């Protein structure tokens, strides 16, 4: 079972999303909370961010062009950011 923590940057980005994007994130949350590696989320490792962060950084698809970026430390999932595919370039 995973525990979840969101960093402040995640919430700042979340508040900037449009209302439909926020609703998409809310709909995806139960699946993500149950298993962030559920095949429906298309979770994958982001190699460039992982190399820079020196830890494995993952991306899960929330909606067509909406991703959540997270790391897994032990049994805790830290959500780092949410936004478009452009997050990979940060």
N, CA, C and O atoms as a CHARMM CRD file, in Angstrom:
* protein
*
  360
    1    1 UNK  N      0.84200  -1.18500   0.00000 PROA 1      0.00000
    2    1 UNK  CA     0.00000   0.00000   0.00000 PROA 1      0.00000
    3    1 UNK  C      0.88600   1.24600   0.00000 PROA 1      0.00000
    4    1 UNK  O      1.87600   1.32200   0.72700 PROA 1      0.00000
    5    2 UNK  N      0.52000   2.19100  -0.80500 PROA 2      0.00000
    6    2 UNK  CA     1.29800   3.41600  -0.92700 PROA 2      0.00000
    7    2 UNK  C      0.71700   4.52100  -0.04600 PROA 2      0.00000
    8    2 UNK  O     -0.47900   4.54900   0.24500 PROA 2      0.00000
    9    3 UNK  N      1.58800   5.41400   0.36100 PROA 3      0.00000
   10    3 UNK  CA     1.20000   6.65600   1.02200 PROA 3      0.00000
   11    3 UNK  C      1.48200   7.76300   0.01100 PROA 3      0.00000
   12    3 UNK  O      2.35300   7.61100  -0.84500 PROA 3      0.00000
   13    4 UNK  N      0.76100   8.86200   0.10100 PROA 4      0.00000
   14    4 UNK  CA     0.89600   9.92800  -0.88900 PROA 4      0.00000
   15    4 UNK  C      1.14600  11.26400  -0.22200 PROA 4      0.00000
   16    4 UNK  O      0.52400  11.61200   0.78200 PROA 4      0.00000
   17    5 UNK  N      2.08000  12.00600  -0.81200 PROA 5      0.00000
   18    5 UNK  CA     2.35600  13.37600  -0.38700 PROA 5      0.00000
   19    5 UNK  C      2.56000  14.22200  -1.62800 PROA 5      0.00000
   20    5 UNK  O      3.23800  13.80500  -2.56700 PROA 5      0.00000
   21    6 UNK  N      1.98400  15.38500  -1.63400 PROA 6      0.00000
   22    6 UNK  CA     2.15300  16.31900  -2.74400 PROA 6      0.00000
   23    6 UNK  C      3.03700  17.46800  -2.28500 PROA 6      0.00000
   24    6 UNK  O      2.81800  18.04400  -1.21900 PROA 6      0.00000
   25    7 UNK  N      4.03600  17.79900  -3.09500 PROA 7      0.00000
   26    7 UNK  CA     4.89700  18.92800  -2.76700 PROA 7      0.00000
   27    7 UNK  C      4.15600  20.21800  -3.12000 PROA 7      0.00000
   28    7 UNK  O      3.23300  20.18300  -3.93300 PROA 7      0.00000
   29    8 UNK  N      4.53300  21.34800  -2.53400 PROA 8      0.00000
   30    8 UNK  CA     3.83200  22.61400  -2.81600 PROA 8      0.00000
   31    8 UNK  C      3.75600  22.95600  -4.30600 PROA 8      0.00000
   32    8 UNK  O      2.75200  23.50900  -4.75400 PROA 8      0.00000
   33    9 UNK  N      4.79400  22.63900  -5.07700 PROA 9      0.00000
   34    9 UNK  CA     4.77900  22.94500  -6.51300 PROA 9      0.00000
   35    9 UNK  C      3.64700  22.21700  -7.22200 PROA 9      0.00000
   36    9 UNK  O      3.06500  22.74200  -8.17100 PROA 9      0.00000
   37   10 UNK  N      3.33600  21.01400  -6.76800 PROA 10     0.00000
   38   10 UNK  CA     2.21900  20.27300  -7.36400 PROA 10     0.00000
   39   10 UNK  C      0.92400  21.05700  -7.20000 PROA 10     0.00000
   40   10 UNK  O      0.17200  21.23400  -8.15800 PROA 10     0.00000
   41   11 UNK  N      0.66900  21.52500  -5.98300 PROA 11     0.00000
   42   11 UNK  CA    -0.58100  22.25400  -5.73000 PROA 11     0.00000
   43   11 UNK  C     -0.63000  23.58900  -6.47100 PROA 11     0.00000
   44   11 UNK  O     -1.69800  24.01400  -6.90900 PROA 11     0.00000
   45   12 UNK  N      0.51000  24.24700  -6.61100 PROA 12     0.00000
   46   12 UNK  CA     0.53200  25.49300  -7.39300 PROA 12     0.00000
   47   12 UNK  C      0.14500  25.21300  -8.83400 PROA 12     0.00000
   48   12 UNK  O     -0.65400  25.94100  -9.42300 PROA 12     0.00000
   49   13 UNK  N      0.71200  24.15800  -9.39900 PROA 13     0.00000
   50   13 UNK  CA     0.39600  23.79700 -10.78500 PROA 13     0.00000
   51   13 UNK  C     -1.04300  23.34100 -10.91400 PROA 13     0.00000
   52   13 UNK  O     -1.71500  23.67300 -11.89000 PROA 13     0.00000
   53   14 UNK  N     -1.52000  22.58800  -9.94300 PROA 14     0.00000
   54   14 UNK  CA    -2.90200  22.10000  -9.97700 PROA 14     0.00000
   55   14 UNK  C     -3.89200  23.26600 -10.00600 PROA 14     0.00000
   56   14 UNK  O     -4.86000  23.24100 -10.76500 PROA 14     0.00000
   57   15 UNK  N     -3.65200  24.27500  -9.18800 PROA 15     0.00000
   58   15 UNK  CA    -4.54800  25.42800  -9.13000 PROA 15     0.00000
   59   15 UNK  C     -4.55500  26.22200 -10.43700 PROA 15     0.00000
   60   15 UNK  O     -5.51400  26.94300 -10.71400 PROA 15     0.00000
   61   16 UNK  N     -3.50400  26.09900 -11.23900 PROA 16     0.00000
   62   16 UNK  CA    -3.43000  26.80100 -12.52100 PROA 16     0.00000
   63   16 UNK  C     -4.13400  26.04300 -13.65100 PROA 16     0.00000
   64   16 UNK  O     -4.33500  26.59000 -14.73500 PROA 16     0.00000
   65   17 UNK  N     -4.50700  24.78500 -13.39800 PROA 17     0.00000
   66   17 UNK  CA    -5.18600  24.00600 -14.42800 PROA 17     0.00000
   67   17 UNK  C     -6.58500  24.56400 -14.67300 PROA 17     0.00000
   68   17 UNK  O     -7.17800  25.20200 -13.80300 PROA 17     0.00000
   69   18 UNK  N     -7.09000  24.31600 -15.85600 PROA 18     0.00000
   70   18 UNK  CA    -8.47200  24.69300 -16.14000 PROA 18     0.00000
   71   18 UNK  C     -9.40100  23.79400 -15.32500 PROA 18     0.00000
   72   18 UNK  O     -8.98600  22.74300 -14.83600 PROA 18     0.00000
   73   19 UNK  N    -10.64300  24.20800 -15.18300 PROA 19     0.00000
   74   19 UNK  CA   -11.60100  23.39800 -14.43500 PROA 19     0.00000
   75   19 UNK  C    -11.74400  21.99600 -15.04300 PROA 19     0.00000
   76   19 UNK  O    -11.73400  21.01900 -14.29400 PROA 19     0.00000
   77   20 UNK  N    -11.87700  21.85700 -16.37100 PROA 20     0.00000
   78   20 UNK  CA   -11.96400  20.49900 -16.93500 PROA 20     0.00000
   79   20 UNK  C    -10.71900  19.65300 -16.65500 PROA 20     0.00000
   80   20 UNK  O    -10.83200  18.44600 -16.44200 PROA 20     0.00000
   81   21 UNK  N     -9.54100  20.26700 -16.65400 PROA 21     0.00000
   82   21 UNK  CA    -8.31900  19.52400 -16.32900 PROA 21     0.00000
   83   21 UNK  C     -8.33000  19.07300 -14.86600 PROA 21     0.00000
   84   21 UNK  O     -7.93600  17.95000 -14.55200 PROA 21     0.00000
   85   22 UNK  N     -8.78200  19.95400 -13.98100 PROA 22     0.00000
   86   22 UNK  CA    -8.87600  19.57500 -12.57500 PROA 22     0.00000
   87   22 UNK  C     -9.85100  18.41700 -12.39600 PROA 22     0.00000
   88   22 UNK  O     -9.59800  17.50900 -11.60600 PROA 22     0.00000
   89   23 UNK  N    -10.96100  18.44600 -13.12500 PROA 23     0.00000
   90   23 UNK  CA   -11.92800  17.35700 -13.05100 PROA 23     0.00000
   91   23 UNK  C    -11.33200  16.05400 -13.57700 PROA 23     0.00000
   92   23 UNK  O    -11.59200  14.99000 -13.01500 PROA 23     0.00000
   93   24 UNK  N    -10.54100  16.12000 -14.63900 PROA 24     0.00000
   94   24 UNK  CA    -9.86500  14.92500 -15.16500 PROA 24     0.00000
   95   24 UNK  C     -8.91900  14.34900 -14.12500 PROA 24     0.00000
   96   24 UNK  O     -8.85400  13.13400 -13.93500 PROA 24     0.00000
   97   25 UNK  N     -8.18700  15.22900 -13.45400 PROA 25     0.00000
   98   25 UNK  CA    -7.26300  14.78200 -12.41000 PROA 25     0.00000
   99   25 UNK  C     -8.02200  14.11400 -11.26900 PROA 25     0.00000
  100   25 UNK  O     -7.57600  13.09800 -10.73600 PROA 25     0.00000
  101   26 UNK  N     -9.15600  14.67600 -10.89600 PROA 26     0.00000
  102   26 UNK  CA    -9.96100  14.09600  -9.82300 PROA 26     0.00000
  103   26 UNK  C    -10.49000  12.71700 -10.21700 PROA 26     0.00000
  104   26 UNK  O    -10.55000  11.81400  -9.38200 PROA 26     0.00000
  105   27 UNK  N    -10.87200  12.55200 -11.47800 PROA 27     0.00000
  106   27 UNK  CA   -11.37700  11.25300 -11.95100 PROA 27     0.00000
  107   27 UNK  C    -10.26300  10.20400 -11.97400 PROA 27     0.00000
  108   27 UNK  O    -10.51400   9.03100 -11.69700 PROA 27     0.00000
  109   28 UNK  N     -9.04700  10.61300 -12.29900 PROA 28     0.00000
  110   28 UNK  CA    -7.92700   9.67500 -12.37000 PROA 28     0.00000
  111   28 UNK  C     -7.36500   9.34000 -10.99400 PROA 28     0.00000
  112   28 UNK  O     -6.69800   8.31800 -10.83700 PROA 28     0.00000
  113   29 UNK  N     -7.62100  10.18100  -9.99600 PROA 29     0.00000
  114   29 UNK  CA    -7.02100  10.00600  -8.67700 PROA 29     0.00000
  115   29 UNK  C     -7.29200   8.63800  -8.05400 PROA 29     0.00000
  116   29 UNK  O     -6.35000   8.03600  -7.53900 PROA 29     0.00000
  117   30 UNK  N     -8.52700   8.10300  -8.06700 PROA 30     0.00000
  118   30 UNK  CA    -8.74300   6.79800  -7.43900 PROA 30     0.00000
  119   30 UNK  C     -7.88400   5.68700  -8.05700 PROA 30     0.00000
  120   30 UNK  O     -7.39800   4.81000  -7.34200 PROA 30     0.00000
  121   31 UNK  N     -7.69900   5.72100  -9.36400 PROA 31     0.00000
  122   31 UNK  CA    -6.85000   4.72600 -10.02900 PROA 31     0.00000
  123   31 UNK  C     -5.40600   4.93600  -9.60200 PROA 31     0.00000
  124   31 UNK  O     -4.71600   3.97800  -9.25400 PROA 31     0.00000
  125   32 UNK  N     -4.94000   6.18900  -9.62700 PROA 32     0.00000
  126   32 UNK  CA    -3.56700   6.51200  -9.23700 PROA 32     0.00000
  127   32 UNK  C     -3.31600   6.11200  -7.78700 PROA 32     0.00000
  128   32 UNK  O     -2.27800   5.53200  -7.46900 PROA 32     0.00000
  129   33 UNK  N     -4.26500   6.42200  -6.91100 PROA 33     0.00000
  130   33 UNK  CA    -4.10100   6.12300  -5.49100 PROA 33     0.00000
  131   33 UNK  C     -4.07100   4.61500  -5.25100 PROA 33     0.00000
  132   33 UNK  O     -3.33900   4.13800  -4.38300 PROA 33     0.00000
  133   34 UNK  N     -4.84600   3.88200  -5.99900 PROA 34     0.00000
  134   34 UNK  CA    -4.86500   2.43300  -5.86700 PROA 34     0.00000
  135   34 UNK  C     -3.54800   1.82000  -6.33000 PROA 34     0.00000
  136   34 UNK  O     -3.01000   0.92000  -5.68600 PROA 34     0.00000
  137   35 UNK  N     -3.02900   2.32500  -7.46700 PROA 35     0.00000
  138   35 UNK  CA    -1.77500   1.81000  -8.00900 PROA 35     0.00000
  139   35 UNK  C     -1.23900   2.80300  -9.03400 PROA 35     0.00000
  140   35 UNK  O     -1.75700   2.86200 -10.14900 PROA 35     0.00000
  141   36 UNK  N     -0.21200   3.58700  -8.68800 PROA 36     0.00000
  142   36 UNK  CA     0.30900   4.57600  -9.63500 PROA 36     0.00000
  143   36 UNK  C      0.92200   3.94400 -10.88900 PROA 36     0.00000
  144   36 UNK  O      1.24900   4.64300 -11.84800 PROA 36     0.00000
  145   37 UNK  N      1.07200   2.62200 -10.87200 PROA 37     0.00000
  146   37 UNK  CA     1.62400   1.91900 -12.03400 PROA 37     0.00000
  147   37 UNK  C      0.54700   1.13500 -12.78400 PROA 37     0.00000
  148   37 UNK  O      0.86000   0.25900 -13.59000 PROA 37     0.00000
  149   38 UNK  N     -0.71000   1.44900 -12.51900 PROA 38     0.00000
  150   38 UNK  CA    -1.82000   0.81100 -13.21800 PROA 38     0.00000
  151   38 UNK  C     -1.66400   1.05100 -14.72200 PROA 38     0.00000
  152   38 UNK  O     -1.40800   2.18300 -15.13200 PROA 38     0.00000
  153   39 UNK  N     -1.81100   0.01900 -15.54900 PROA 39     0.00000
  154   39 UNK  CA    -1.62500   0.17600 -16.99700 PROA 39     0.00000
  155   39 UNK  C     -2.51700   1.25500 -17.62500 PROA 39     0.00000
  156   39 UNK  O     -2.15400   1.83200 -18.65100 PROA 39     0.00000
  157   40 UNK  N     -3.66800   1.52900 -17.02700 PROA 40     0.00000
  158   40 UNK  CA    -4.55500   2.57100 -17.56500 PROA 40     0.00000
  159   40 UNK  C     -3.92100   3.95600 -17.50900 PROA 40     0.00000
  160   40 UNK  O     -4.34300   4.85700 -18.23400 PROA 40     0.00000
  161   41 UNK  N     -2.91200   4.13700 -16.65600 PROA 41     0.00000
  162   41 UNK  CA    -2.26000   5.44000 -16.49600 PROA 41     0.00000
  163   41 UNK  C     -1.04100   5.60500 -17.40300 PROA 41     0.00000
  164   41 UNK  O     -0.48600   6.69900 -17.50600 PROA 41     0.00000
  165   42 UNK  N     -0.63100   4.53900 -18.04700 PROA 42     0.00000
  166   42 UNK  CA     0.52800   4.63100 -18.93900 PROA 42     0.00000
  167   42 UNK  C      1.77100   5.16000 -18.23700 PROA 42     0.00000
  168   42 UNK  O      2.53800   5.91900 -18.82800 PROA 42     0.00000
  169   43 UNK  N      1.97300   4.77300 -17.00500 PROA 43     0.00000
  170   43 UNK  CA     3.10700   5.26400 -16.22000 PROA 43     0.00000
  171   43 UNK  C      4.42700   4.82600 -16.84200 PROA 43     0.00000
  172   43 UNK  O      4.60100   3.66800 -17.22200 PROA 43     0.00000
  173   44 UNK  N      5.34300   5.77100 -16.93500 PROA 44     0.00000
  174   44 UNK  CA     6.67300   5.43700 -17.45400 PROA 44     0.00000
  175   44 UNK  C      7.73300   6.30200 -16.78800 PROA 44     0.00000
  176   44 UNK  O      7.44900   7.35100 -16.21200 PROA 44     0.00000
  177   45 UNK  N      8.96100   5.82100 -16.88900 PROA 45     0.00000
  178   45 UNK  CA    10.10500   6.54100 -16.33500 PROA 45     0.00000
  179   45 UNK  C     10.48800   7.66700 -17.28400 PROA 45     0.00000
  180   45 UNK  O     10.49300   7.49000 -18.50200 PROA 45     0.00000
  181   46 UNK  N     10.80600   8.82200 -16.71900 PROA 46     0.00000
  182   46 UNK  CA    11.28200   9.94800 -17.51300 PROA 46     0.00000
  183   46 UNK  C     12.80400   9.96700 -17.35500 PROA 46     0.00000
  184   46 UNK  O     13.32700  10.42100 -16.33800 PROA 46     0.00000
  185   47 UNK  N     13.49100   9.47600 -18.35400 PROA 47     0.00000
  186   47 UNK  CA    14.93500   9.26300 -18.25700 PROA 47     0.00000
  187   47 UNK  C     15.72000  10.54700 -18.00300 PROA 47     0.00000
  188   47 UNK  O     16.59400  10.57000 -17.13600 PROA 47     0.00000
  189   48 UNK  N     15.42300  11.61100 -18.74200 PROA 48     0.00000
  190   48 UNK  CA    16.19500  12.85200 -18.58200 PROA 48     0.00000
  191   48 UNK  C     16.01500  13.44000 -17.18500 PROA 48     0.00000
  192   48 UNK  O     16.99200  13.83300 -16.54800 PROA 48     0.00000
  193   49 UNK  N     14.77500  13.50200 -16.70900 PROA 49     0.00000
  194   49 UNK  CA    14.53600  14.04000 -15.35800 PROA 49     0.00000
  195   49 UNK  C     15.12900  13.12800 -14.29600 PROA 49     0.00000
  196   49 UNK  O     15.64700  13.60300 -13.28500 PROA 49     0.00000
  197   50 UNK  N     15.05700  11.82900 -14.52000 PROA 50     0.00000
  198   50 UNK  CA    15.63200  10.88100 -13.56200 PROA 50     0.00000
  199   50 UNK  C     17.13900  11.07700 -13.44400 PROA 50     0.00000
  200   50 UNK  O     17.68900  11.04400 -12.34300 PROA 50     0.00000
  201   51 UNK  N     17.79600  11.27900 -14.56300 PROA 51     0.00000
  202   51 UNK  CA    19.24800  11.48000 -14.55100 PROA 51     0.00000
  203   51 UNK  C     19.60200  12.75800 -13.78900 PROA 51     0.00000
  204   51 UNK  O     20.53700  12.76700 -12.98800 PROA 51     0.00000
  205   52 UNK  N     18.85100  13.83600 -14.04000 PROA 52     0.00000
  206   52 UNK  CA    19.13300  15.09600 -13.35000 PROA 52     0.00000
  207   52 UNK  C     18.82400  15.00900 -11.86000 PROA 52     0.00000
  208   52 UNK  O     19.55300  15.55700 -11.03400 PROA 52     0.00000
  209   53 UNK  N     17.73700  14.31700 -11.52200 PROA 53     0.00000
  210   53 UNK  CA    17.32000  14.22800 -10.11900 PROA 53     0.00000
  211   53 UNK  C     18.09600  13.16200  -9.34700 PROA 53     0.00000
  212   53 UNK  O     18.06300  13.12100  -8.11800 PROA 53     0.00000
  213   54 UNK  N     18.79400  12.30300 -10.08700 PROA 54     0.00000
  214   54 UNK  CA    19.53400  11.18800  -9.48200 PROA 54     0.00000
  215   54 UNK  C     18.62600  10.25000  -8.69700 PROA 54     0.00000
  216   54 UNK  O     19.04700   9.61900  -7.72800 PROA 54     0.00000
  217   55 UNK  N     17.37300  10.17100  -9.13600 PROA 55     0.00000
  218   55 UNK  CA    16.41500   9.19300  -8.64600 PROA 55     0.00000
  219   55 UNK  C     15.37900   9.00100  -9.75100 PROA 55     0.00000
  220   55 UNK  O     15.23600   9.85400 -10.62700 PROA 55     0.00000
  221   56 UNK  N     14.67500   7.90900  -9.70800 PROA 56     0.00000
  222   56 UNK  CA    13.72600   7.60500 -10.76800 PROA 56     0.00000
  223   56 UNK  C     12.50800   8.51100 -10.66600 PROA 56     0.00000
  224   56 UNK  O     11.83300   8.55300  -9.63700 PROA 56     0.00000
  225   57 UNK  N     12.23800   9.23300 -11.74400 PROA 57     0.00000
  226   57 UNK  CA    11.08300  10.12000 -11.84500 PROA 57     0.00000
  227   57 UNK  C     10.11900   9.49700 -12.84700 PROA 57     0.00000
  228   57 UNK  O     10.51400   9.09400 -13.94100 PROA 57     0.00000
  229   58 UNK  N      8.85600   9.42500 -12.46000 PROA 58     0.00000
  230   58 UNK  CA     7.83400   8.80500 -13.29400 PROA 58     0.00000
  231   58 UNK  C      6.80600   9.82400 -13.76200 PROA 58     0.00000
  232   58 UNK  O      6.63400  10.88800 -13.16600 PROA 58     0.00000
  233   59 UNK  N      6.13300   9.46900 -14.83900 PROA 59     0.00000
  234   59 UNK  CA     5.02300  10.25300 -15.36500 PROA 59     0.00000
  235   59 UNK  C      3.83400   9.33000 -15.54500 PROA 59     0.00000
  236   59 UNK  O      3.97900   8.22000 -16.05600 PROA 59     0.00000
  237   60 UNK  N      2.66100   9.78100 -15.13100 PROA 60     0.00000
  238   60 UNK  CA     1.42300   9.04500 -15.34700 PROA 60     0.00000
  239   60 UNK  C      0.46800   9.94400 -16.13000 PROA 60     0.00000
  240   60 UNK  O      0.40100  11.14900 -15.88900 PROA 60     0.00000
  241   61 UNK  N     -0.26000   9.35700 -17.05700 PROA 61     0.00000
  242   61 UNK  CA    -1.19700  10.10100 -17.90000 PROA 61     0.00000
  243   61 UNK  C     -2.51800  10.25700 -17.14900 PROA 61     0.00000
  244   61 UNK  O     -3.14200   9.27100 -16.75800 PROA 61     0.00000
  245   62 UNK  N     -2.93000  11.50000 -16.95600 PROA 62     0.00000
  246   62 UNK  CA    -4.19300  11.80200 -16.29300 PROA 62     0.00000
  247   62 UNK  C     -5.28200  12.02700 -17.33800 PROA 62     0.00000
  248   62 UNK  O     -6.42200  11.60000 -17.15300 PROA 62     0.00000
  249   63 UNK  N     -4.93500  12.69000 -18.42300 PROA 63     0.00000
  250   63 UNK  CA    -5.84500  12.94600 -19.54500 PROA 63     0.00000
  251   63 UNK  C     -4.96800  13.06800 -20.78800 PROA 63     0.00000
  252   63 UNK  O     -3.74800  12.92200 -20.70800 PROA 63     0.00000
  253   64 UNK  N     -5.58100  13.33100 -21.91800 PROA 64     0.00000
  254   64 UNK  CA    -4.85600  13.33500 -23.19600 PROA 64     0.00000
  255   64 UNK  C     -3.52500  14.08200 -23.13000 PROA 64     0.00000
  256   64 UNK  O     -2.49600  13.52000 -23.50600 PROA 64     0.00000
  257   65 UNK  N     -3.51500  15.31400 -22.67000 PROA 65     0.00000
  258   65 UNK  CA    -2.26200  16.06200 -22.55300 PROA 65     0.00000
  259   65 UNK  C     -2.09200  16.58300 -21.12700 PROA 65     0.00000
  260   65 UNK  O     -1.75800  17.74800 -20.91100 PROA 65     0.00000
  261   66 UNK  N     -2.32600  15.70300 -20.16800 PROA 66     0.00000
  262   66 UNK  CA    -2.17400  16.07400 -18.76400 PROA 66     0.00000
  263   66 UNK  C     -1.43700  14.94400 -18.05600 PROA 66     0.00000
  264   66 UNK  O     -1.88700  13.79900 -18.04100 PROA 66     0.00000
  265   67 UNK  N     -0.30400  15.29100 -17.47400 PROA 67     0.00000
  266   67 UNK  CA     0.54600  14.31100 -16.81800 PROA 67     0.00000
  267   67 UNK  C      0.77700  14.70900 -15.36500 PROA 67     0.00000
  268   67 UNK  O      0.76500  15.89000 -15.01900 PROA 67     0.00000
  269   68 UNK  N      0.98500  13.70700 -14.53200 PROA 68     0.00000
  270   68 UNK  CA     1.43800  13.94000 -13.17100 PROA 68     0.00000
  271   68 UNK  C      2.83700  13.34000 -13.07300 PROA 68     0.00000
  272   68 UNK  O      3.07700  12.21200 -13.50300 PROA 68     0.00000
  273   69 UNK  N      3.74600  14.11200 -12.50400 PROA 69     0.00000
  274   69 UNK  CA     5.13700  13.69600 -12.33800 PROA 69     0.00000
  275   69 UNK  C      5.31200  13.31500 -10.86900 PROA 69     0.00000
  276   69 UNK  O      4.89000  14.04600  -9.97300 PROA 69     0.00000
  277   70 UNK  N      5.94500  12.15200 -10.63200 PROA 70     0.00000
  278   70 UNK  CA     6.10500  11.71100  -9.25200 PROA 70     0.00000
  279   70 UNK  C      7.35900  10.86200  -9.07300 PROA 70     0.00000
  280   70 UNK  O      7.93700  10.35200 -10.03200 PROA 70     0.00000
  281   71 UNK  N      7.75400  10.72900  -7.81500 PROA 71     0.00000
  282   71 UNK  CA     8.84900   9.83000  -7.43100 PROA 71     0.00000
  283   71 UNK  C      8.30200   8.89700  -6.35800 PROA 71     0.00000
  284   71 UNK  O      7.33400   9.20800  -5.66300 PROA 71     0.00000
  285   72 UNK  N      8.94400   7.76300  -6.24900 PROA 72     0.00000
  286   72 UNK  CA     8.57700   6.77300  -5.25100 PROA 72     0.00000
  287   72 UNK  C      9.77200   6.59500  -4.31900 PROA 72     0.00000
  288   72 UNK  O     10.86200   6.21700  -4.74800 PROA 72     0.00000
  289   73 UNK  N      9.54700   6.87400  -3.04500 PROA 73     0.00000
  290   73 UNK  CA    10.60000   6.69900  -2.03300 PROA 73     0.00000
  291   73 UNK  C     10.04200   5.75600  -0.97600 PROA 73     0.00000
  292   73 UNK  O      9.19700   6.13200  -0.16300 PROA 73     0.00000
  293   74 UNK  N     10.53100   4.53100  -1.00600 PROA 74     0.00000
  294   74 UNK  CA     9.96800   3.51500  -0.11700 PROA 74     0.00000
  295   74 UNK  C      8.53400   3.24900  -0.52100 PROA 74     0.00000
  296   74 UNK  O      8.26400   2.92100  -1.67700 PROA 74     0.00000
  297   75 UNK  N      7.61000   3.38700   0.42000 PROA 75     0.00000
  298   75 UNK  CA     6.19700   3.18900   0.09200 PROA 75     0.00000
  299   75 UNK  C      5.44400   4.51200  -0.03400 PROA 75     0.00000
  300   75 UNK  O      4.21300   4.53600  -0.01000 PROA 75     0.00000
  301   76 UNK  N      6.18900   5.61300  -0.16900 PROA 76     0.00000
  302   76 UNK  CA     5.57100   6.93000  -0.30800 PROA 76     0.00000
  303   76 UNK  C      5.73800   7.45600  -1.72600 PROA 76     0.00000
  304   76 UNK  O      6.84000   7.49200  -2.27200 PROA 76     0.00000
  305   77 UNK  N      4.61400   7.86300  -2.30600 PROA 77     0.00000
  306   77 UNK  CA     4.59800   8.48100  -3.63100 PROA 77     0.00000
  307   77 UNK  C      4.54500   9.98800  -3.41100 PROA 77     0.00000
  308   77 UNK  O      3.62600  10.50100  -2.77300 PROA 77     0.00000
  309   78 UNK  N      5.54400  10.69200  -3.94800 PROA 78     0.00000
  310   78 UNK  CA     5.58100  12.15300  -3.87000 PROA 78     0.00000
  311   78 UNK  C      5.19200  12.70800  -5.22900 PROA 78     0.00000
  312   78 UNK  O      5.92300  12.54300  -6.20600 PROA 78     0.00000
  313   79 UNK  N      4.02900  13.37200  -5.29300 PROA 79     0.00000
  314   79 UNK  CA     3.63500  14.00900  -6.54600 PROA 79     0.00000
  315   79 UNK  C      4.35500  15.34600  -6.61400 PROA 79     0.00000
  316   79 UNK  O      4.25400  16.17400  -5.70900 PROA 79     0.00000
  317   80 UNK  N      5.08600  15.53700  -7.71100 PROA 80     0.00000
  318   80 UNK  CA     5.95000  16.71000  -7.85600 PROA 80     0.00000
  319   80 UNK  C      5.32700  17.81600  -8.68000 PROA 80     0.00000
  320   80 UNK  O      5.51000  18.99700  -8.38600 PROA 80     0.00000
  321   81 UNK  N      4.58900  17.43300  -9.71400 PROA 81     0.00000
  322   81 UNK  CA     4.03400  18.44600 -10.61800 PROA 81     0.00000
  323   81 UNK  C      2.91200  17.82500 -11.42700 PROA 81     0.00000
  324   81 UNK  O      2.79600  16.60300 -11.51200 PROA 81     0.00000
  325   82 UNK  N      2.09100  18.66900 -12.01700 PROA 82     0.00000
  326   82 UNK  CA     1.02300  18.23800 -12.89900 PROA 82     0.00000
  327   82 UNK  C      0.90300  19.26800 -14.00500 PROA 82     0.00000
  328   82 UNK  O      0.98200  20.47000 -13.75400 PROA 82     0.00000
  329   83 UNK  N      0.71400  18.80100 -15.22200 PROA 83     0.00000
  330   83 UNK  CA     0.59500  19.72200 -16.35300 PROA 83     0.00000
  331   83 UNK  C      0.71400  18.97500 -17.67800 PROA 83     0.00000
  332   83 UNK  O      0.54300  17.75700 -17.73800 PROA 83     0.00000
  333   84 UNK  N      1.00400  19.71000 -18.71700 PROA 84     0.00000
  334   84 UNK  CA     1.09800  19.13300 -20.05400 PROA 84     0.00000
  335   84 UNK  C      2.40800  18.36100 -20.21900 PROA 84     0.00000
  336   84 UNK  O      3.24500  18.31100 -19.31800 PROA 84     0.00000
  337   85 UNK  N      2.54900  17.77600 -21.37300 PROA 85     0.00000
  338   85 UNK  CA     3.76500  17.01700 -21.71300 PROA 85     0.00000
  339   85 UNK  C      5.01000  17.88400 -21.59100 PROA 85     0.00000
  340   85 UNK  O      6.11300  17.35000 -21.47100 PROA 85     0.00000
  341   86 UNK  N      4.86600  19.19000 -21.61900 PROA 86     0.00000
  342   86 UNK  CA     6.00500  20.11100 -21.50400 PROA 86     0.00000
  343   86 UNK  C      6.72000  19.96200 -20.15600 PROA 86     0.00000
  344   86 UNK  O      7.84400  20.43900 -20.00100 PROA 86     0.00000
  345   87 UNK  N      6.08300  19.30900 -19.18400 PROA 87     0.00000
  346   87 UNK  CA     6.73800  19.08400 -17.88700 PROA 87     0.00000
  347   87 UNK  C      8.05500  18.34900 -18.03800 PROA 87     0.00000
  348   87 UNK  O      8.97100  18.51700 -17.23300 PROA 87     0.00000
  349   88 UNK  N      8.14200  17.53100 -19.07800 PROA 88     0.00000
  350   88 UNK  CA     9.35500  16.73600 -19.27800 PROA 88     0.00000
  351   88 UNK  C     10.56600  17.62300 -19.55200 PROA 88     0.00000
  352   88 UNK  O     11.70800  17.19800 -19.37400 PROA 88     0.00000
  353   89 UNK  N     10.31900  18.82800 -19.97600 PROA 89     0.00000
  354   89 UNK  CA    11.42100  19.72900 -20.32700 PROA 89     0.00000
  355   89 UNK  C     11.85500  20.59200 -19.15300 PROA 89     0.00000
  356   89 UNK  O     12.75600  21.41700 -19.30200 PROA 89     0.00000
  357   90 UNK  N     11.23300  20.42100 -17.98300 PROA 90     0.00000
  358   90 UNK  CA    11.58800  21.24300 -16.82400 PROA 90     0.00000
  359   90 UNK  C     12.75800  20.68900 -16.07400 PROA 90     0.00000
  360   90 UNK  O     13.18000  21.26700 -15.07300 PROA 90     0.00000
